[in-house]
Structures are given as structure tokens and as C-alpha cells.
Amino acid sequence: MTVSFRPCASPEPRTGGRPIVETRHRLMRIVDDLTQFDLPGESIITIGAFDGLHRGHQALIGHVLRRARETGCTAALVTFHPHPAAVLAPERAPLLLTTPAEKAALLEEMGLDLMVLLPFDRPTAATPARAFMETLCAHLHPREIWVGADFALGRGREGDVAFLSKLGRELGYQIRPLQPVRENGQVISSSRIRALLERGDVEEAGRLLGRHPRLSGEVVYGAQRGRTLGFPTANLEIPPGRAVPANGVYATLVRIGEERYRGVTNVGVRPSFDNGRRTVETHIFDFDEDIYGCRLTVEFIARLRDERRFENIGDLVAQIRQDGDRARRLLARYETSGARSSCPYHYREVPHTADRALQVWGRTLPDLFVGAARGMYSLMAEPEDLLAVRWQEIQLEAPDRETLLVDWLNELLFLTEVEELLFAEFRITSLNGTTLQAQAGGTVAPIGKAHIKAATFHDLRIVREGDGWSALITFDV
């Protein structure tokens, strides 16, 4: 069969069926349903789990990018969530090095044009390799598919390189297998990096990743013990199933929004106090702001010591000072920001007898509305599992700010119920106190935490607070 290649074109989609708006994650487009997407022209693609996006993955993606630029095609990557092992063998599911949101951000930094994030479940696992490839080719029109030499997909892993190469002669693509990248004679792999993190060797893990190991999450309310000792900490909410470095104390860099700071991070169970659940707590040097609800990223630079118990609080304080001094020396070569957070909103859950409640603060009224929405969805799902893939336009009018805020949150909940979307990003384009125009971006995902029924007017009042706005919002569950 003679295969004729069509000229490549810009990756603008055509959609069919129910209205779906794909989005660009800044410059990269994200799609979560191939049947609703048709790429004009052709693509150069790669397929896989890509957990961690380590140097081996980067080499593979580098070939995709180079060939896409040479041919004028779209550089695309097809991946899955949850990790296939979590469905096929949950008892052996690996701890993840990257969440979908982190993976998307890293791929965009690499210059990828298109990320296809497909849900992985039992029906997906049972799909024959031919059927999967026919669907992929019908919508992405691949000219070349770059994979690892041991790659396989489809039911029973029948779609290995030899099978896909033969099928490609029929469907019009070429398979480009690539040998794995090695470091010190060993293959760079996600499992090898997980083992290094389990030992606390963040520096070697960083060399294999090609960047510092990092954890991202939302800052949550803690026991405030660090503040009583003179070292306030930001407590990071780590999504379940994440690969976390071994218990111990680390020199770290901390990102809040576009700002970067130096700090020291303790991973562990606080043996000097209660041997409680495992936490990740970061003391940010020369910084003392309320950042509850802000998204924070911790980059692990070097391990300072094991976590250990101190019988005397004075000895603990002295050790914390020593850790801080050593971390400052190790981090001195890294450029950092000033002492002010760029997080425009923050929120924290406050106790409530029957329902759920959030105290929300925003630098501006739009920030308050965004913070309230983010906080509401943090009660419903792990924020790091959500991506802004499909966007909804929202226009509202109300007699006052409080009613507008309640209507905004309840409209989002209505869309969650009808469209099965959990929202991750919010853009307020116009807000004057009585009218609102906005966009909300989310993805189809199950509610993994609280089922919020509605935002209520109970004790609700939007007030000026310092240099911003605040509100206490109660939710019916």
C-alpha cells in the first residue's frame, strides 16, 4: 500500500457532539476525549504514562519536538490518568512522581503543542491495540510515533513495536523506537527515581529527573507549633499516592505563584510532639504571610539530616536554627524573590457544627470570587488531580455582592452536576458587584471528597479587610 502524507496544519480542533471547548494550557492545548477532537493536518506523537517526565522521557519528547518542527506537524503526547497500574494492579500501583497538573505544566515548558490526557479504566485496558490505534489515527493523523523500544499497548500488551510497525503500514504512520537513556550504566526509569526518593537521595533523583524533585499542593491549617517556636511553617496538603522523599529535613526552594523563596522543609511525623500522621512542613526564610489555600511548590535541593526526637524543646529550637543556617548556605546560589507572596487569594476551612465552611480572602473582589471557587472545589477533590480542559462561559446578575457570590458558586455546582465537570481554573472577565462574566475550566472527574450541595447565605457578608476583601461561606453538604 502506498501512503500519501497530507500537509501539516496548525492544531485547531473541529468538535462534534455536545459542545466542548478545549483549552490551551498557556500555549499547549489539552484534550481529554479523542472522539470529540479532529486535528487538521498531521502530528508527530509519543504515547505512554510518562510519570515524572525524567531525562529518558525528555529525550523521547525531544525527538518528537525536533521532527515536528522539521515537518511542520503538531508535536503531541498521549498519556493516561490514573496510571494504568492503579487500575490493572492497584495493590502494586506506584507512588506517582507527577500529578496531571504538574505533567501538563512540564510538557508546556518543553514546548509541546498538544497533550491528550485519556481516562484509563477497565474498558480502556480491554481495548484491542488495533482499535485503539484506529481511533488515534482517525483523530490525530500521526505521521510518526516515537516510543521506547520495549513499549506496548492494548489488551494483553499485544501492541508491541513489531505489531505497531506492521499496523502502521496500513494506517499510514511510522513507528520510531528509541533505546532507553542510561546513567552510570543503568536505565533512567521512574521506578529508579522512586527508590532514590524513598532513601531521601533527592540530589541523585534530581540528576535523573533533570530538575529538582518537587511536591505541589495547597497550604492547609496545621497545629501552629512552628509559630510558637518562632519558626512558622506552611503545611502542604499532599495528594494521596504521591511519591514523597524519606522522612527528614531538607534545604528547599519554595514557589508561590511566580515568586520563589528559600526555606527548610521537614517531612515526617513530628516525633518530638505527637508522632502523628506524615506531613510536609516548610519554614520559608524571612517570610510571614497568611497563605492558606495558596498553591505552593516545594523543590527539594539537599537532605540535611534524618528526622529525630528531641526530649528538650530548647535542643529542638537550637537544631532548627542550625538546619536553617546550613540551608541558607546551600541555597545562597539560587535567585529568589522578595518577601511578599504573589498569591492573590487564600482560604482555610473553619469548624462548623453540621456543614462545611470556608474563610476566604482576596486582594480584589474578582480574587475573592476565584478563591471561593477554588476553596469549594478543594473540599470536593484533590486540586492537583484537576485540569482546565473544558471551559464554560458564565454570566450572572444579582442585586448585591453576597447574592452574586452565592449564585456564582451554585452555578458552578450546577455545571458540576449536569456536565460532570470538576473545575480547576477560573477567569473573571468582568465583575462590578452586581453582574459577573467569567469562564471556568475543568475536567470530567469523580468527586473524591465532600459532596457539596449548595453555597448558602448563612452568616455570609462580604467585607473589606486590610488591603482586600473577605467572606465566610457556608456550604450545605
BELVENKA-V706900 format. One record per residue. N is the residue number from 1. D_LAST is the distance of its C-alpha to the last C-alpha in whole Angstrom. Layout:
N/D_LAST, N/D_LAST
This chain:
1/60, 2/61, 3/57, 4/57, 5/55, 6/53, 7/53, 8/50, 9/48, 10/45, 11/42, 12/41, 13/38, 14/39, 15/36, 16/35, 17/33, 18/30, 19/30, 20/29, 21/30, 22/31, 23/31, 24/33, 25/32, 26/34, 27/37, 28/36, 29/35, 30/32, 31/31, 32/29, 33/31, 34/34, 35/35, 36/34, 37/36, 38/40, 39/42, 40/45, 41/48, 42/47, 43/46, 44/46, 45/44, 46/43, 47/40, 48/38, 49/35, 50/37, 51/35, 52/36, 53/38, 54/41, 55/45, 56/45, 57/43, 58/44, 59/47, 60/46, 61/44, 62/47, 63/49, 64/47, 65/47, 66/51, 67/51, 68/49, 69/51, 70/54, 71/53, 72/51, 73/48, 74/45, 75/44, 76/41, 77/39, 78/37, 79/34, 80/31, 81/28, 82/27, 83/30, 84/32, 85/33, 86/29, 87/29, 88/33, 89/33, 90/30, 91/32, 92/34, 93/32, 94/33, 95/31, 96/31, 97/33, 98/31, 99/27, 100/27, 101/27, 102/30, 103/32, 104/32, 105/33, 106/36, 107/37, 108/37, 109/39, 110/41, 111/42, 112/40, 113/40, 114/38, 115/35, 116/34, 117/31, 118/30, 119/28, 120/29, 121/29, 122/31, 123/32, 124/33, 125/35, 126/37, 127/38, 128/42, 129/43, 130/45, 131/42, 132/40, 133/43, 134/44, 135/40, 136/41, 137/44, 138/43, 139/41, 140/42, 141/46, 142/46, 143/50, 144/50, 145/47, 146/47, 147/46, 148/47, 149/50, 150/48, 151/45, 152/44, 153/41, 154/41, 155/41, 156/42, 157/43, 158/46, 159/46, 160/48, 161/50, 162/53, 163/51, 164/49, 165/53, 166/54, 167/51, 168/52, 169/55, 170/54, 171/51, 172/52, 173/51, 174/53, 175/51, 176/52, 177/51, 178/51, 179/52, 180/50, 181/50, 182/51, 183/51, 184/54, 185/55, 186/51, 187/49, 188/46, 189/43, 190/39, 191/40, 192/43, 193/40, 194/38, 195/41, 196/42, 197/38, 198/38, 199/41, 200/40, 201/43, 202/41, 203/44, 204/46, 205/42, 206/42, 207/46, 208/45, 209/42, 210/44, 211/41, 212/40, 213/37, 214/34, 215/30, 216/27, 217/24, 218/22, 219/23, 220/21, 221/21, 222/24, 223/26, 224/28, 225/31, 226/33, 227/33, 228/34, 229/37, 230/38, 231/36, 232/33, 233/31, 234/28, 235/26, 236/25, 237/22, 238/24, 239/22, 240/23, 241/26, 242/28, 243/31, 244/32, 245/35, 246/37, 247/36, 248/38, 249/39, 250/39, 251/41, 252/38, 253/38, 254/34, 255/33, 256/31, 257/31, 258/35, 259/36, 260/37, 261/38, 262/39, 263/38, 264/38, 265/35, 266/34, 267/33, 268/32, 269/31, 270/33, 271/35, 272/37, 273/34, 274/31, 275/32, 276/28, 277/26, 278/28, 279/27, 280/29, 281/30, 282/32, 283/34, 284/35, 285/39, 286/40, 287/36, 288/34, 289/31, 290/27, 291/26, 292/22, 293/20, 294/24, 295/25, 296/28, 297/30, 298/32, 299/36, 300/38, 301/41, 302/43, 303/42, 304/44, 305/43, 306/42, 307/39, 308/41, 309/40, 310/42, 311/43, 312/44, 313/42, 314/45, 315/45, 316/42, 317/42, 318/46, 319/44, 320/41, 321/44, 322/46, 323/44, 324/43, 325/47, 326/47, 327/44, 328/45, 329/49, 330/47, 331/45, 332/48, 333/49, 334/45, 335/45, 336/42, 337/40, 338/40, 339/38, 340/36, 341/32, 342/32, 343/28, 344/27, 345/24, 346/22, 347/19, 348/17, 349/14, 350/15, 351/14, 352/11, 353/12, 354/8, 355/6, 356/7, 357/10, 358/13, 359/17, 360/18, 361/22, 362/24, 363/28, 364/28, 365/26, 366/25, 367/24, 368/22, 369/20, 370/21, 371/19, 372/16, 373/16, 374/17, 375/15, 376/11, 377/13, 378/14, 379/10, 380/10, 381/14, 382/17, 383/19, 384/22, 385/22, 386/21, 387/24, 388/25, 389/26, 390/26, 391/25, 392/24, 393/26, 394/23, 395/25, 396/24, 397/25, 398/24, 399/26, 400/25, 401/23, 402/20, 403/19, 404/20, 405/18, 406/15, 407/17, 408/17, 409/14, 410/13, 411/16, 412/15, 413/12, 414/14, 415/17, 416/15, 417/14, 418/18, 419/20, 420/17, 421/18, 422/16, 423/18, 424/20, 425/23, 426/23, 427/26, 428/26, 429/29, 430/30, 431/28, 432/30, 433/27, 434/27, 435/27, 436/26, 437/27, 438/25, 439/25, 440/22, 441/23, 442/21, 443/22, 444/21, 445/19, 446/16, 447/13, 448/14, 449/11, 450/7, 451/6, 452/5, 453/5, 454/7, 455/9, 456/11, 457/14, 458/13, 459/16, 460/17, 461/20, 462/22, 463/25, 464/28, 465/28, 466/31, 467/32, 468/28, 469/25, 470/22, 471/19, 472/16, 473/13, 474/10, 475/6, 476/4, 477/0
